[in-house]
Structures are given as structure tokens and as C-alpha cells.
């Protein structure tokens, strides 16, 4: 599982990072609110451990913006103030749990584990975005009611992007999580498979969905996402890469 720790106390942040890594999680640490939002824009996380007293945007602002993006990442809030109203406010804004400082690392680890288990247990078997629907149980995909036949890897890629709707997924992340390959594998397989998916999810013109925009958006220099925000028209990888052959480790391979 991928965890982001947002804590301005460097000693505490690094301690939590080391401790959660020992549990087998992939853990990043940042020290301010703006850095946290930048990380959440460029990577997907399963859990955010969020301190409220942060510089450059406090924890409440980060939580508000995170939920405003429709990102459903689990959030554990850390607070140094035993103020019931503040705790209620955070829960109402979308926090999943709150922990009062000072705390035992064992308790924090247990709460993180509970949130991550809950995320897995209550994962929706059907993922939807606009006209796209993916059923994990039947492994059936439809677009505007039309059945779409996907290969196993195409299904896994679409599922990963839909699970992180509104979040940018980098090419290295997709290589690691979907293909189980090293981020520096020297392959354009991600771009090729994004191109495959776009064609299969496209409208009659073969390039766009029914609304006239790509179902899967390109975030220039960062990666891909479904359900982007901000109003900017995304760059299409089919324009950037065209009809590209698949390249693995510097060698050309058949698609």
C-alpha cells in the first residue's frame, strides 16, 4: 500500500516513514501543505497521514482541496489540539479518522492498518466514470452501454486508473503497479496500452468519447488520469505518440 505522511516535524515525519515502511508499505513524507497537494496531484496513495498544523496551507485546507478533487484516499488526521469541534470539523470535511498528539506509534500503526483494510473490504465491485463502467466481478466493461472487449492487461490498466479517478498516475507508477516492472525498464508499453484503451473506449470518430474529450487524459510531463479537474483540455497521447510500435527494453516488439 502507498502511504503519504504530511508532517512538518521532520524528526516525527521520518520516524513514522521508517516505521510504516517496516510494515511493508511504500511511504513518502512531505513537510508542508503545498508539497502534499503536489504529491497528491502527481501520484496516487491509499492513505494520507495528515497533520493539521502545517506551513504553506494547513491540514484543513489540504483535506478540503483533496475532497474537492473527489479523491477518495483514506485520511488519518493528526491533531495537537484536544478540541472536539476541530475533530468534528475534520470528520465532516471527509477525514476517515483522527488521532490526538502525543500518540503511541503502535496505535497509529493499528489505525492505519484498519483504514487500509476497510478500503480493501468495501471496494466497489463496479467502477464508473461518465459512460464507462467496469465490473470487477464479471470482468465486463461497457462504454455508453456498448460492450467493450479488453485483454487482461487492458482491463487491469483501466481498473487501476478508475480506482484513482481524479488522480494523475505516472508512467513509472503504472509500470510498477500494473506490469510489475522496474520504473526504468526502458519501455513505452504504458503509452501503447493507453492508446489501445482510448481506441476501444472511443466514439464514432475513433479518437474521442461521446462528450468530445479523451476518456483517459494525458497530464503533460506527469502521466495519465481519468476524471481530471481544472478545465484545461488534456493532451492526447495518440497525438503525441501516434501509431507507435511497442518497445521493451530498447527492443521493438509486436503488440
C-alpha positions as CSV (number, residue, x, y, z in Angstrom):
1,X,0.0,0.0,0.0
2,X,1.1,3.5,-0.7
3,X,1.1,6.0,2.2
4,X,1.8,9.7,2.3
5,X,2.8,11.3,5.6
6,X,2.3,15.1,5.8
7,X,4.1,16.3,9.0
8,X,6.2,19.5,9.4
9,X,8.2,18.0,12.3
10,X,11.0,16.3,10.4
11,X,12.0,14.0,13.2
12,X,8.5,12.7,13.7
13,X,7.8,12.5,9.9
14,X,10.9,10.4,9.3
15,X,10.2,8.2,12.3
16,X,6.7,7.5,11.0
17,X,8.0,6.9,7.5
18,X,10.6,4.3,8.7
19,X,8.1,2.6,11.0
20,X,5.4,2.2,8.3
21,X,8.0,1.0,5.8
22,X,8.8,-1.8,8.1
23,X,5.2,-3.0,7.8
24,X,5.8,-3.3,4.0
25,X,4.2,-0.1,2.9
26,X,5.6,2.3,0.3
27,X,5.8,5.6,2.3
28,X,6.6,9.2,1.2
29,X,7.0,12.1,3.6
30,X,6.5,15.8,3.0
31,X,6.6,18.7,5.4
32,X,4.0,21.3,4.2
33,X,0.6,21.5,2.7
34,X,1.5,22.7,-0.7
35,X,4.0,19.9,-1.1
36,X,1.3,17.4,0.0
37,X,-1.1,18.7,-2.7
38,X,1.6,18.5,-5.3
39,X,2.3,14.9,-4.4
40,X,-1.4,14.0,-4.4
41,X,-1.7,15.6,-7.9
42,X,1.2,13.6,-9.3
43,X,0.8,10.2,-7.5
44,X,-1.9,8.0,-6.1
45,X,-1.9,7.0,-2.5
46,X,-4.0,4.6,-0.5
47,X,-3.7,6.5,2.8
48,X,-2.7,10.0,3.9
49,X,-1.5,10.6,7.5
50,X,-2.2,14.4,7.7
51,X,-1.0,16.7,10.5
52,X,-3.2,19.8,10.9
53,X,-0.6,22.3,11.9
54,X,1.3,22.7,8.6
55,X,3.0,25.6,7.0
56,X,2.1,26.7,3.4
57,X,-1.6,25.5,3.7
58,X,-2.7,23.8,6.9
59,X,-4.2,20.4,7.2
60,X,-7.8,21.6,7.0
61,X,-7.0,23.3,3.6
62,X,-5.3,20.2,2.3
63,X,-8.2,18.0,3.3
64,X,-10.8,20.4,1.8
65,X,-8.9,20.6,-1.5
66,X,-8.3,16.8,-1.6
67,X,-12.0,16.0,-1.2
68,X,-12.9,18.8,-3.6
69,X,-11.0,16.9,-6.2
70,X,-13.2,13.9,-5.5
71,X,-10.2,11.9,-4.4
72,X,-11.3,9.1,-2.0
73,X,-7.9,8.4,-0.5
74,X,-8.3,7.4,3.2
75,X,-7.1,10.2,5.5
76,X,-5.9,9.9,9.1
77,X,-5.7,13.4,10.7
78,X,-3.1,14.1,13.4
79,X,-4.0,17.0,15.8
80,X,-2.1,18.6,18.6
81,X,-5.3,20.2,20.0
82,X,-7.9,18.3,22.1
83,X,-10.7,20.3,20.6
84,X,-13.8,18.3,19.9
85,X,-15.1,20.9,17.4
86,X,-12.0,20.7,15.4
87,X,-12.2,16.9,15.3
88,X,-15.9,17.1,14.2
89,X,-15.0,19.6,11.5
90,X,-12.3,17.3,10.1
91,X,-14.6,14.3,10.1
92,X,-17.3,16.4,8.4
93,X,-14.8,17.5,5.7
94,X,-14.1,13.9,4.9
95,X,-11.4,12.7,7.2
96,X,-11.7,8.9,8.0
97,X,-10.2,9.0,11.5
98,X,-8.5,11.4,13.9
99,X,-5.6,10.8,16.3
100,X,-4.6,13.2,19.1
101,X,-0.9,14.0,19.7
102,X,1.1,12.7,21.5
103,X,0.3,9.2,20.4
104,X,1.8,5.7,20.5
105,X,3.2,4.5,17.2
106,X,1.5,1.2,17.9
107,X,-1.8,2.9,18.0
108,X,-1.1,4.9,14.8
109,X,0.0,1.7,13.0
110,X,-3.2,-0.1,14.1
111,X,-5.4,2.8,12.9
112,X,-3.5,2.9,9.6
113,X,-4.0,-0.8,9.2
114,X,-7.7,-0.6,10.0
115,X,-8.2,2.1,7.4
116,X,-6.3,0.2,4.7
117,X,-8.3,-3.0,5.4
118,X,-11.6,-1.0,5.3
119,X,-10.5,0.4,1.9
120,X,-10.0,-3.1,0.5
121,X,-13.1,-4.6,2.2
122,X,-15.5,-2.0,0.9
123,X,-14.0,-1.6,-2.6
124,X,-16.9,-1.1,-5.0
125,X,-17.2,-4.1,-7.4
126,X,-18.4,-1.7,-10.1
127,X,-16.3,1.3,-11.1
128,X,-17.9,4.1,-13.1
129,X,-16.9,7.3,-14.8
130,X,-19.1,9.2,-17.2
131,X,-20.3,6.5,-19.6
132,X,-17.6,4.0,-18.7
133,X,-18.5,1.1,-16.4
134,X,-16.1,-1.7,-15.2
135,X,-17.4,-4.7,-13.2
136,X,-14.7,-6.4,-11.3
137,X,-16.8,-9.5,-10.6
138,X,-17.9,-10.3,-14.1
139,X,-14.9,-8.5,-15.7
140,X,-17.3,-6.8,-18.0
141,X,-16.6,-3.3,-19.4
142,X,-19.1,-1.1,-21.2
143,X,-18.9,2.4,-22.7
144,X,-22.1,4.3,-23.2
145,X,-23.9,0.9,-22.9
146,X,-21.7,-0.7,-25.6
147,X,-19.8,-3.8,-24.6
148,X,-16.0,-3.3,-24.8
149,X,-13.8,-6.4,-25.1
150,X,-10.4,-5.9,-23.3
151,X,-7.4,-8.1,-22.8
152,X,-6.3,-8.9,-19.3
153,X,-3.7,-6.2,-19.2
154,X,-6.0,-3.6,-20.7
155,X,-8.6,-4.4,-18.0
156,X,-6.0,-4.1,-15.2
157,X,-4.8,-0.8,-16.5
158,X,-8.4,0.7,-16.8
159,X,-9.3,-0.7,-13.4
160,X,-6.2,1.0,-11.9
161,X,-7.0,4.4,-13.5
162,X,-10.7,4.2,-12.5
163,X,-9.8,3.4,-8.9
164,X,-7.8,6.6,-8.8
165,X,-10.2,8.8,-10.7
166,X,-9.1,12.4,-10.4
167,X,-5.5,11.5,-9.6
168,X,-2.6,11.5,-12.0
169,X,-0.8,8.2,-12.3
170,X,2.8,8.4,-13.6
171,X,4.2,6.1,-16.2
172,X,6.7,4.7,-13.6
173,X,3.8,4.0,-11.2
174,X,1.8,2.2,-13.9
175,X,4.8,0.2,-14.9
176,X,5.4,-0.8,-11.3
177,X,1.8,-1.5,-10.3
178,X,0.1,-2.9,-13.5
179,X,3.1,-4.5,-15.2
180,X,5.2,-5.2,-12.1
181,X,8.2,-3.8,-14.0
182,X,11.0,-1.5,-12.8
183,X,10.2,2.2,-13.5
184,X,13.4,2.5,-15.6
185,X,12.6,-0.6,-17.8
186,X,13.1,1.4,-21.0
187,X,9.7,0.6,-22.5
188,X,6.8,2.6,-23.9
189,X,4.3,-0.2,-23.1
190,X,2.2,2.2,-20.9
191,X,1.8,4.7,-23.8
192,X,1.0,1.9,-26.2
193,X,-1.7,0.4,-23.9
194,X,-3.2,3.8,-23.2
195,X,-3.6,4.2,-27.0
196,X,-5.2,0.7,-27.2
197,X,-7.7,1.7,-24.4
198,X,-8.6,5.0,-26.0
199,X,-9.4,3.4,-29.3
200,X,-11.7,0.8,-27.6
201,X,-13.4,3.4,-25.4
202,X,-13.8,5.9,-28.2
203,X,-16.7,7.4,-30.0
204,X,-17.6,7.0,-33.7
205,X,-14.6,9.1,-34.9
206,X,-12.2,6.8,-33.3
207,X,-10.5,9.5,-31.2
208,X,-12.8,10.9,-28.6
209,X,-15.6,9.8,-26.3
210,X,-19.2,10.9,-26.7
211,X,-18.5,14.2,-25.0
212,X,-15.7,15.1,-27.4
213,X,-12.9,14.6,-24.9
214,X,-10.5,11.7,-24.2
215,X,-11.8,9.3,-21.6
216,X,-8.1,8.9,-20.4
217,X,-6.4,12.3,-20.2
218,X,-2.7,13.0,-20.6
219,X,-1.1,15.2,-17.9
220,X,1.9,16.6,-19.8
221,X,5.2,15.5,-18.3
222,X,3.5,13.6,-15.5
223,X,1.3,10.7,-16.6
224,X,-2.3,9.8,-17.2
225,X,-5.6,10.2,-15.4
226,X,-9.4,9.7,-15.7
227,X,-11.7,12.4,-14.4
228,X,-9.3,15.3,-14.5
229,X,-10.2,18.7,-13.0
230,X,-9.1,22.2,-13.8
231,X,-10.8,22.8,-17.1
232,X,-7.7,22.5,-19.3
233,X,-8.1,20.3,-22.3
234,X,-5.7,17.4,-21.9
235,X,-3.0,16.4,-24.4
236,X,-3.9,13.1,-26.1
237,X,-1.1,10.5,-26.1
238,X,-2.4,9.3,-29.5
239,X,-1.4,12.7,-30.8
240,X,2.0,12.7,-29.0
241,X,2.9,9.1,-29.9
242,X,0.8,8.3,-33.0
243,X,0.6,4.7,-34.1
244,X,3.6,3.6,-32.0
245,X,5.1,0.1,-32.0
246,X,5.7,-1.5,-28.7
247,X,9.2,-1.1,-27.3
248,X,10.5,-3.3,-24.5
249,X,13.9,-2.5,-23.0
250,X,15.0,-0.7,-26.1
251,X,13.9,-3.5,-28.4
252,X,10.9,-3.4,-30.7
253,X,8.2,-6.0,-30.0
254,X,4.9,-6.9,-31.6
255,X,1.7,-5.5,-29.9
